[in-house]
Amino acid sequence: MTKLTIATRVSDLALWQAYHIKERIETQYPEIEVVLNKIVSNGDKVLDKPLALIGGKGHFTKELEDAMLKGEADMAVHSLKDVPTYIPQGLRLSAVTQRQVQNDVFLSHQFSSLDELPKGAVVGTTSLRRRMQLLQKRPDLQVKDLRGNVNTRLRKLQEGQYDAIILAWIGLHRLDLLKDIPYTQQLSLDMMIPPMGQAALGIEIVEGNEKLSEISAFLNDDTTYLCTHIERDFIASIGAGCSAPVACNAVVQDKTLTFRVMLGFPNGTNIMQDSVSTDIKNSADLGKVTAQKLIKQGALELLKKAEESAFKEEMPQRL
């Protein structure tokens, strides 16, 4: 193999991620030329509707997968949180890179922290997961939809359309944008549980190519792969759709794996949550086991009601 083509979205963050993987591969395998196939995904085109109303985060990956299936790319680099748990036949999620800071971050030009926001303050986020957790803690806030790329979201904050916004810390760090925000507060994992796969890159490849499998093994981080495998198992087992506010996060510290989950209504009510810690050696099936535990407590019925109500009375400003 002398040439490898990576499919990538064209957003600033996606390109940063793709060039990062390109550099790692070319350093390890100098005999391989790595080129990028830059693709505008449907999720990047439709910016006036919530993701859940255009098919969810799969709209960030479908065109890249189609390119691989057509022979137009050998590999795709994704933000793992955007990758659905279903992978098309002929492709494989072969590696997950080492995860960095997973936390969400509070950003404001006026207020120093989430606790400092006055009653009725307007907070922007695209995420039903964040909306659920924000309104559980601060039901007095107004949470409004926030679409667009990172720079567009930051511009809207600076223009005063929002008193604060919540984004993933890692994206702002990678693009060196945190320095431009007067007030930032990294939210603890107990305060704001991340989504499946946050802060990790998912490497998807065409099946049947031994060299691609070898390269994937080089890019993979075993601990991150385990944690995100548990998170993806939980989401797949519980059948959480894109309209359901669900948070799940696995972390390892001193050979102990802790898995936090939360689901509920977008308005911060009807919350169901759990936190489990176990020896990392016994953790492989923790996502499935936790899902079954919550299913016995009524999680499927709760999710169905949450999805039915997601874009009705709880969220009229999204329509």
N, C-alpha and C positions, 0 to 999 in steps of 0.2 A: 504494500500500500504506500503510494508516494504522494497522494493528495487526499485530503479529508475536508468535506464540506459541512459546515455547521449552519443549521437553520436557526434564525433568531428574529425576534420582533425588532422594530426599529426605534423603540423608545430609548431615551438616554440610558436608563438603568439596564434595559435588556442588552444594549450594545456594550455597556461596561462589562456585564457578566460574560457575554460571548467573547469579547477580546481577552478577558481574564483567562478563560478556559483555552482559547487559542494560544496564548503565551505559554501556559503551563504545558500544553501538548508539544509545542514546537521546541521548548527547552528540553523536555524529556526525550523527544523523538525528532532530532534535527533533520532526519532524512524525509520527514513528512511535511508537505506544504499544507497549511490550513487556511481555507478561505471561508468567507461568510456569505450565506444566502439570506439577504435582508428582506423580511416579509412583513407587510402591514396586516395585522390580524383584525378580525371583525371587532374584537373587543377594543381595539385602538381607534376604529372608525366611528363607532356609535358612542357618542359621549353625552347624549341628552337623555339617556334612560339608565335606570339602575341595571347592574350586571345581571341580576336575577331575572329581569324581564326580557333579556336578549339571550338567555340560555346559560348564564352563569360564567364562571371563570374558564370553562372549557373553550370559550371563544378566544382566549389568549393562546391556546395550544393547537387547535384543530388545523389551522392552515400550515403550521410547522410540521405536524404529523402527516398531512396530505403530501407535503413536499418530499418527505422521506419515503413515503409509500410509492411515490411516482419516480423515485430514483434521482430526485433533484437535491438531496442532502443525505449525508450518512449519519448525522447526529443532530440533536436539538438541545439547546441549553435553555432551561426554564427556571423561573422562580418556582420552587417546588410547591409553594402554597397555591399556585395556579393550576397545578396538574391534577385532573380528576383521578379518582381511584381506578377507573376503567382505562386500560391501555389497549389500543387497537391491535388486532392480530397482525403479526409481522413486525411489531415494534416491541421494545422492552425498556422499562425504566431500570437502567443497568447500574447506576451509581448515584450517590448523593454526596456532595462535597461537605467538608467540615463546616458545621454551623457556627456562626459568630453570634453577636448579641441578638437575642430573639425578641427583646422587649418592644412594645409600642412607645411612642414619645408624644407628649403634650407640647404643643407649640402655640405661642401667643406673642402679640406685640404689646399687650397691655397687662396681662396677669401672669404672675410667677409660677402658678401651679394650678392643678385641677381644683384643689380646695379653695383657692383664692377667687374662683369665678363667682360672680354675684348671681343671685336668683334670676332666672330667665335668660341667662347668657346663651348665646348661639354658638354651638359647637358643630363643626363640619366633619363628616366621615362618610365614606362609601360603604362602610361595613356594618351589616346587621349584627355581627358579633360584638363590635365595639359599641354600637347603639344599645344593645341589650345590657352590657356591663356598665356603661355610663349611666343609663337611666335607673339601673338597680341601685347604684350608689348615690346618684344625684337626680331624682325624679323631677326636680325643679328646673332642669336645664331644657333648652330647645335644641334638639339634634336635627340637623338638616343635611341633605345629601351633598356630596362634594365629589364631582367627577373631573376628569382631565389628568394630564401627566403631572409629575411632581412639581415642575416649575409653575404650571397653571394653578395648582392648588395653593402654592406658596404666594403667588401673586394675589389670589382672591383673599387670602388671609391679610396680606399687607394693605389691600384696598379697604379693609374693614368690613367685608361681607360676612365675616365670622369673628367672634371674640377669641376663638381658639379652634384648632383642628388637631386631629389625632392621626398620626401616620406611623409606619414601621421605622424604627430607628435606623436599621441597617441600610435602607435605600438612601436616606439622606446622608449617612456617613460615607457611603461609597461614592456619592456624587459631590461630596465636600460642601454640603449646603447648610449644615447645622450652624455654622459660624455666622450666618446672615440673619438668624432669628434671635430677637432680644431675650425671650424667655423660653427655655426648654426644660422639660421634666421627664426623665426616663421613668416610665411606669413599671412598678414591680410586677413580677409574674403572678403574684397574689391579687394585685389591684386590677390587672388587665391580662387575662390569659390569651396568648396568641392563637392564631389559627394553625391548622395542620401544616407542617412544613415550613413555617416562617424562618427566614434567614439562612435557608439552605438552597443550593442549586441542584436541580434534578437533571441528570444526564440521560437522555432517551436516545436509543440507537436502533438501527435496523438489525433484526435478528439474523444469525447465521454467518456473521463475519468475525472470525477469531481475533483479528487485529483490533477491531473495535472493542471487543470484550476485554482484551488485554489493556487497552488504553483506559477503559472504564474502571478496571480494577485499580489502576494507578491513581485515578481521580477520586475514588471512593474513600470515605471516612467511615470506619466500621461502627463507631459509637453513634455518629449522626444517622447512619443508615438504620441502626436498630431503633433509635428514638422515633424517627420519622415513619418507620415501618409500623410501629405501635400506633402512632397517630392515624396513619392511613387505614390501618385495620379497624380502628374504632369508627372512623367516618363511614367506611364501607359496610361494616356490620350493622351500624345503626341506621343506615340508609338516609343520611342527612342530605337533603337537597340544597340547592343554592339559595333558596328562600328561607332557610332555617338558620336562626342564629345559634351557632355551635362553636365552642372554643375547646381546643384540646392541645396539650403540650406535655412532652416527656423530656426530662432532664436527668443527667447522671452526675452524681457527686459522691466521691469516695466509694465507688462500687455499688452505690444505692441509686436505683432509678425511681424517680417520683413522677407520677402521671396525674395531671390535673385536667378535669373536664367540666364543662358547663354548657347547658342549653336552656332555652326558655323562649319567652315571647320577646319581640323586638322592643316593646315598651318597658322592659325590665321587670316584668312580673312572671309568675309561674316558673320560677327558676328551679332547675334541678342540677345539682353539682356533686362532684366527688373528687377526692384526692387519695391516691394509693401509693405507698412506697414499698419497694421490694428489692431483694438482692438482684443485681443486674443479670446474674446467671439464670434466674427464674422468671425473666420479664418478657420473653419473646411473644407470649400470647396475651399480654396484659391488655392490649387494645380490644381484642375480641371478648375477653372475660369481663372487662369493665362495661362494654356495650351491652352484653347479656344481662349484667346486673341492673343497669338502668332500664333496659327493656322490660324486665320483670316489675319495675317500679312505675311503668306507664310511659316510658320515653317515646314510644312510637306514636301513641295517641297525642302526646304533647307536641311532638314535631309536626304532626298533621295539622293540628289547630294553629300552630305557629306559622306554618307555610300558608295556610288559608287566610290568615289575618295580616300577613307581612306587608301587603300593599293596599290595605283598606284603612280602617279607622286608626290604626296605630301610626301609619306613615302617609298621611294624605299629601304631604309636600313632595313626595317622590313621584306622584302621578303627573 
